[in-house]
C-alpha cells in the first residue's frame, strides 16, 4: 500500500504567530509561524509549566481534530471509489453479484482560525518573541531553550 500525504494548512494570527498547546498542562501559547515552519526546533518547552516534549506534541486540540477529520474524509473517499470500481468490474459477470449501497458521507471539518488575544513577551535568551495570556503572571519559560 502506498503512502499518501494530506496537506493541512494551519492559519496564523495577524502577527504571523501559530497557536500551540502544551501536552502536559493544556495551556496555550503562540510562537512565530516562521520559526514553526523552519523546523529548527525538534523539542519545545511549555512557557507555562516548563516541561519539554517533541514539537509535534504541541499541536492544539483543534488542529488535531481538523487533521483527523481530513484523514477520515480521505479514507471515506477511497472506500467510495473502491466500491464504485467493484461495481464496474462485476457488472457483467454471472458468477458474482455485486450491489452498491449508499455512499459513505464525508464529515464537515471544523474551521481553523486564529484569534489575536495574546500579549507579546520578549525572550532575551534566544532573542525571540512569543505570545501568552497575561504576561504579568510571571516570567515564562523560553519554548526554545527552557530558560525562565
C-alpha positions as CSV (number, residue, x, y, z in Angstrom):
1,X,0.0,0.0,0.0
2,X,1.4,3.4,-0.9
3,X,1.8,6.3,1.4
4,X,-0.3,9.4,0.9
5,X,0.1,12.8,2.3
6,X,-2.7,15.2,3.1
7,X,-1.9,18.9,3.2
8,X,-3.1,20.7,6.3
9,X,-2.9,24.5,6.4
10,X,-3.0,26.0,9.8
11,X,-3.7,29.7,9.9
12,X,-1.5,32.2,11.7
13,X,-2.8,35.3,13.6
14,X,-2.4,38.8,12.3
15,X,1.2,39.0,13.7
16,X,2.1,35.7,12.0
17,X,2.0,33.6,15.1
18,X,0.9,30.0,15.5
19,X,-1.1,28.7,18.5
20,X,0.3,25.7,20.3
21,X,-1.0,23.8,23.3
22,X,1.1,22.1,26.0
23,X,0.6,18.3,26.1
24,X,1.1,18.4,29.9
25,X,-0.7,21.4,31.3
26,X,-3.0,22.1,28.4
27,X,-2.3,25.8,28.3
28,X,-1.9,27.6,25.0
29,X,0.8,30.0,23.7
30,X,2.0,31.2,20.4
31,X,5.3,31.1,18.5
32,X,6.3,32.7,15.3
33,X,5.0,30.9,12.2
34,X,8.4,31.3,10.6
35,X,10.1,29.5,13.5
36,X,7.4,26.8,13.4
37,X,7.8,26.3,9.7
38,X,11.6,26.2,9.8
39,X,11.6,23.1,11.9
40,X,14.8,24.3,13.7
41,X,13.4,23.1,17.0
42,X,12.6,19.4,17.4
43,X,11.7,19.9,21.1
44,X,9.8,22.8,22.7
45,X,9.4,23.8,26.3
46,X,6.0,25.0,27.6
47,X,6.3,28.6,28.6
48,X,3.8,28.0,31.5
49,X,4.9,24.7,33.1
50,X,8.4,24.4,31.7
51,X,8.1,20.8,30.6
52,X,9.7,19.7,27.3
53,X,8.3,17.4,24.5
54,X,8.7,17.0,20.8
55,X,7.4,20.0,18.8
56,X,4.7,17.9,17.2
57,X,3.2,17.2,20.6
58,X,2.3,20.8,21.0
59,X,-0.3,20.9,18.2
60,X,-3.6,22.3,19.5
61,X,-6.7,20.1,20.0
62,X,-8.5,22.0,17.2
63,X,-5.7,21.3,14.7
64,X,-5.6,17.6,15.7
65,X,-9.4,17.3,15.3
66,X,-9.2,19.0,11.9
67,X,-6.4,16.7,10.7
68,X,-8.3,13.6,11.8
69,X,-11.4,14.7,10.0
70,X,-9.5,15.4,6.8
71,X,-7.9,12.0,7.1
72,X,-11.2,10.3,7.7
73,X,-12.7,12.0,4.7
74,X,-9.8,10.9,2.6
75,X,-10.3,7.3,3.6
76,X,-14.1,7.6,3.0
77,X,-13.3,8.9,-0.5
78,X,-11.0,5.9,-1.1
79,X,-13.7,3.5,0.1
80,X,-16.4,5.0,-2.0
81,X,-14.1,4.9,-5.1
82,X,-13.3,1.3,-4.3
83,X,-17.0,0.3,-4.2
84,X,-17.6,2.2,-7.5
85,X,-14.7,0.2,-9.1
86,X,-16.1,-3.1,-7.8
87,X,-19.5,-2.3,-9.2
88,X,-18.0,-1.7,-12.6
89,X,-15.8,-4.8,-12.6
90,X,-18.6,-7.2,-11.6
91,X,-21.3,-5.5,-13.6
92,X,-21.5,-8.1,-16.4
93,X,-20.4,-11.3,-14.6
94,X,-22.6,-14.3,-14.0
95,X,-20.5,-15.7,-11.1
96,X,-20.5,-12.7,-8.7
97,X,-23.4,-10.4,-7.9
98,X,-22.5,-7.1,-6.5
99,X,-24.9,-4.3,-5.4
100,X,-23.6,-0.9,-4.4
101,X,-25.2,0.6,-1.3
102,X,-25.3,4.3,-0.4
103,X,-22.0,6.2,-0.5
104,X,-20.5,7.0,2.9
105,X,-20.9,10.6,3.7
106,X,-17.9,12.8,4.5
107,X,-17.7,14.8,7.7
108,X,-17.5,18.6,7.7
109,X,-14.2,19.7,9.1
110,X,-14.1,22.4,11.7
111,X,-12.9,25.8,10.5
112,X,-9.5,26.7,11.9
113,X,-9.0,30.4,12.8
114,X,-6.6,32.4,14.9
115,X,-7.6,34.9,17.5
116,X,-5.5,37.9,18.3
117,X,-6.0,37.7,22.0
118,X,-2.5,37.3,23.5
119,X,0.3,39.6,24.5
120,X,3.9,39.7,23.2
121,X,6.7,38.6,25.5
122,X,10.3,39.2,24.6
123,X,12.7,36.4,25.3
124,X,16.2,37.8,25.7
125,X,17.8,34.3,26.0
126,X,17.0,33.4,22.4
127,X,16.3,36.9,21.0
128,X,12.8,35.8,20.0
129,X,9.2,36.7,20.9
130,X,6.2,34.6,21.9
131,X,2.7,35.3,22.8
132,X,0.9,34.3,26.0
133,X,-2.1,35.4,28.0
134,X,-1.5,37.8,30.9
135,X,2.2,38.3,30.6
136,X,2.2,39.9,34.1
137,X,1.6,36.5,35.7
138,X,5.4,35.9,35.9
139,X,8.3,35.3,33.6
140,X,7.6,32.4,31.2
141,X,9.9,29.6,30.3
142,X,11.5,30.0,26.8
143,X,9.9,27.5,24.5
144,X,13.3,27.2,22.6
145,X,15.9,26.7,25.4
146,X,13.8,26.3,28.6
147,X,15.3,29.2,30.4
148,X,13.0,31.1,32.8
